[in-house]
Amino acid sequence: MILKKDYLRYIFVVPVLICCFFFTSCVNTRKSVYFNNLPDTVIAPVKGNFEPVVHKNDVLQIVVSSMNPEDAIVFNTPSVTNTSIAGSGNQATGYLVSQDGYIEYPVLGKVKAEGLTKEQLTTYIRDELNNRKLMKDPVVTIRFLNYRVTVIGEVAHPSVVTVNSEKITILEALGLAGDITVYGKRENIMLIREVNGEKTIKRLNLNSSEVLSSPYYYLQSNDVVYVEPNKSKVAVATGSRTTIPIIISTLSLIVLAIDRLGN
């Protein structure tokens, strides 16, 4: 009787284990590989100017130097101090770009910054200091203190990535977020970018080599990268919440019935 009872248990346990296996192993491995159709080749450089552009709420570090250090002191005292940089947990000192697109710069007053690249803003400030004879041959250096991108969805570590180099590719951003999980849609990455108050949505296929020459290959400050879950993840999530508990409950009742019959 004991052998018969154990045999009956195996009859019901094995199918359940097989069902669980299929729920957790239905990922298409081909779609989980980056650029699976890319042979050895040379990719042409991405065309376009990818120098960061200043936006509202950006925090800029502006450093001025010259042959006479004393002349530069007044220009190296930002009008905004201890500005919190979202996502980094750090405090920074810099010039905050206001909602109307200006910064308050010493002596020069309100300076239009929104819409300019770092090079354009650098040239403007340097020329103004020269033309007003405030400094002789000044050297102006500008950096973004809040250059960051957000990576969310089916990645190992969803996070806000701070970019000190002010240049980052979508692959680098995903790598810093721990890479896409096996349940992420590599062929349908959503990129959200805001330009002049308008949000642009772009879909990128990381299974195709075309993304390497796409103008969206390089990310801009405040871009959001969202990795959608694939059907396998949805099936696992919904199936584990519905089917598996039912199977386990049914199995428990059957095992209990077998025990009663065995006794």
C-alpha positions in Angstrom: 0.0 0.0 0.0 2.9 2.4 0.8 4.4 1.9 -2.6 1.1 2.4 -4.3 0.5 5.6 -2.4 4.0 7.0 -3.3 3.4 6.0 -6.9 0.1 8.0 -7.0 1.9 11.0 -5.5 4.5 11.0 -8.3 1.7 10.8 -10.9 0.4 14.2 -9.7 3.7 15.9 -8.7 5.6 15.3 -12.0 3.0 17.1 -14.2 3.0 20.1 -11.8 6.8 20.4 -12.0 6.6 20.2 -15.8 4.0 23.0 -15.9 6.2 25.2 -13.6 9.2 24.5 -15.9 7.3 25.7 -19.0 6.1 28.8 -17.2 9.7 29.9 -16.4 11.5 28.8 -19.5 9.6 30.1 -22.5 12.0 33.0 -23.3 13.2 33.3 -26.9 16.9 33.2 -26.5 17.5 34.8 -29.9 15.7 37.9 -28.8 17.7 38.1 -25.6 21.0 38.7 -27.6 22.1 42.2 -28.7 22.7 42.6 -32.5 22.2 38.9 -33.2 22.5 39.6 -37.0 25.6 41.8 -36.9 28.7 40.3 -38.7 32.3 41.7 -38.4 32.1 45.1 -39.9 32.8 48.8 -39.5 30.0 51.1 -38.5 30.0 54.6 -39.9 30.0 57.4 -37.3 26.7 58.8 -36.2 26.0 62.0 -38.1 24.9 65.1 -36.2 25.9 67.4 -33.3 25.5 65.7 -30.0 26.9 68.4 -27.8 24.5 68.9 -24.9 22.1 71.8 -25.0 21.1 73.8 -22.0 17.6 73.4 -20.7 15.4 74.9 -18.0 16.4 73.7 -14.5 19.9 72.7 -15.6 22.6 73.5 -13.1 25.8 74.9 -14.7 29.3 75.2 -13.3 31.0 78.2 -14.9 34.7 78.8 -14.1 36.5 81.8 -15.4 40.3 82.2 -15.3 42.8 84.7 -16.7 46.4 85.9 -16.3 45.3 88.0 -13.3 43.5 85.6 -10.9 42.1 88.5 -8.9 40.1 89.7 -11.8 38.3 86.3 -12.0 37.2 86.1 -8.4 33.9 87.9 -8.8 33.0 85.7 -11.7 33.6 82.5 -9.9 30.9 83.1 -7.2 27.7 81.5 -8.4 24.4 83.2 -7.7 22.9 79.8 -6.7 24.5 77.7 -4.0 23.9 74.3 -2.5 21.6 73.3 -5.3 20.3 69.7 -4.9 21.0 67.5 -7.8 18.0 65.1 -8.2 18.9 61.4 -8.2 22.5 61.9 -7.0 21.8 62.8 -3.4 24.6 65.4 -3.6 24.7 69.1 -3.1 26.3 71.2 -5.9 27.2 74.8 -6.4 26.3 76.3 -9.7 24.1 78.5 -11.8 20.4 77.4 -12.0 18.7 78.0 -15.4 15.4 79.6 -14.6 12.0 78.8 -16.0 12.4 81.7 -18.5 15.8 80.2 -19.7 18.2 82.7 -18.0 21.0 82.5 -15.5 22.0 85.4 -13.1 25.7 86.0 -13.9 27.9 88.4 -11.9 28.3 91.8 -13.5 26.7 90.7 -16.8 23.3 90.2 -15.2 20.7 88.0 -16.9 22.3 85.8 -19.5 20.2 83.7 -21.9 21.3 80.1 -21.6 18.4 77.9 -22.7 18.8 76.4 -26.1 22.5 77.1 -26.3 25.2 74.5 -26.4 28.1 74.7 -23.9 30.3 76.1 -26.7 27.9 78.8 -27.6 27.3 79.9 -24.0 31.1 79.8 -23.4 31.7 82.0 -26.5 29.0 84.5 -25.4 30.4 84.9 -21.9 34.0 85.2 -23.0 33.1 87.8 -25.7 31.1 89.9 -23.2 33.9 89.9 -20.7 36.3 91.0 -23.4 34.0 93.5 -25.1 33.2 95.2 -21.7 36.9 95.2 -20.8 36.1 93.3 -17.6 38.9 90.8 -18.2 41.7 90.4 -20.6 41.8 87.1 -22.6 39.5 85.2 -20.2 39.2 81.4 -20.3 35.7 80.2 -19.7 34.9 76.6 -18.8 31.3 75.3 -18.4 30.1 71.9 -17.2 26.7 70.4 -16.5 26.3 69.5 -12.8 23.0 67.6 -13.4 23.6 65.6 -16.6 21.7 62.4 -15.9 19.6 59.8 -17.6 16.9 57.5 -16.1 16.8 53.8 -16.9 13.7 51.9 -15.7 11.7 48.7 -16.5 13.2 45.3 -17.1 16.8 46.0 -16.0 18.7 44.6 -13.1 19.0 47.9 -11.3 16.5 50.6 -12.3 18.2 53.9 -11.5 19.1 57.5 -12.3 22.5 57.5 -13.9 24.7 60.5 -13.4 27.0 61.2 -16.4 30.2 63.0 -15.5 31.6 62.9 -19.0 28.4 64.5 -20.4 28.3 61.9 -23.2 26.7 58.5 -22.9 25.3 55.9 -25.3 22.1 53.9 -24.7 24.3 50.7 -24.3 26.4 52.4 -21.6 23.3 53.6 -19.7 21.8 50.1 -19.8 25.2 48.6 -18.6 25.3 51.0 -15.7 21.7 49.9 -14.8 22.9 46.3 -14.6 21.8 45.4 -18.2 18.4 44.2 -19.5 17.0 41.1 -17.9 16.1 38.0 -19.9 12.5 39.2 -19.7 13.2 42.6 -21.3 12.2 43.6 -24.9 15.5 44.4 -26.6 13.7 44.9 -29.9 11.4 47.6 -28.5 13.2 49.9 -26.1 11.3 53.1 -25.4 13.3 56.4 -25.3 11.5 59.4 -23.9 13.1 62.8 -24.6 11.8 66.3 -23.9 12.8 69.1 -26.2 11.4 72.6 -25.8 8.6 71.4 -23.6 7.5 68.6 -26.0 8.1 65.0 -25.2 9.3 62.8 -28.1 8.9 59.0 -27.9 11.3 56.8 -30.0 11.4 53.0 -30.2 14.8 51.4 -30.6 15.6 47.9 -31.7 18.8 46.6 -30.0 18.6 43.4 -32.0 19.4 45.4 -35.1 22.7 47.0 -36.0 20.8 50.1 -37.3 20.7 51.5 -33.7 24.5 52.0 -33.8 24.1 54.7 -36.5 20.9 56.2 -35.1 20.8 59.8 -33.8 19.3 58.3 -30.7 22.3 56.1 -30.0 23.8 58.9 -27.9 21.5 60.0 -25.0 20.8 63.5 -23.9 20.5 64.9 -20.4 17.2 63.9 -18.7 16.4 61.2 -21.2 14.3 58.3 -19.9 15.0 54.8 -21.2 12.2 52.3 -20.5 12.6 48.5 -21.1 9.3 46.8 -21.5 8.6 43.3 -20.2 8.1 40.6 -22.9 5.2 38.1 -23.1 7.2 35.5 -21.1 7.5 37.9 -18.1 3.8 38.7 -18.3 2.9 35.0 -18.6 5.1 34.1 -15.6 3.6 37.0 -13.5 0.0 36.3 -14.3 0.4 32.5 -14.4 2.2 32.4 -11.1 -0.6 34.4 -9.5 -3.4 32.3 -10.8 -2.6 28.9 -12.3 0.2 27.8 -10.0 -1.7 28.5 -6.7 -4.7 26.6 -8.1 -2.5 23.6 -9.1 -0.8 23.6 -5.7 -4.1 23.7 -3.9 -5.5 20.9 -6.0 -2.3 18.9 -5.5 -2.6 19.3 -1.7 -6.1 18.1 -1.7 -5.2 15.0 -3.8 -2.2 14.2 -1.6 -4.5 14.5 1.4 -7.0 12.2 -0.1 -4.4 9.7 -1.0 -3.2 9.8 2.6 -6.7 9.2 3.9 -7.2 6.3 1.5 -3.9 4.8 2.5 -4.9 4.9 6.1 
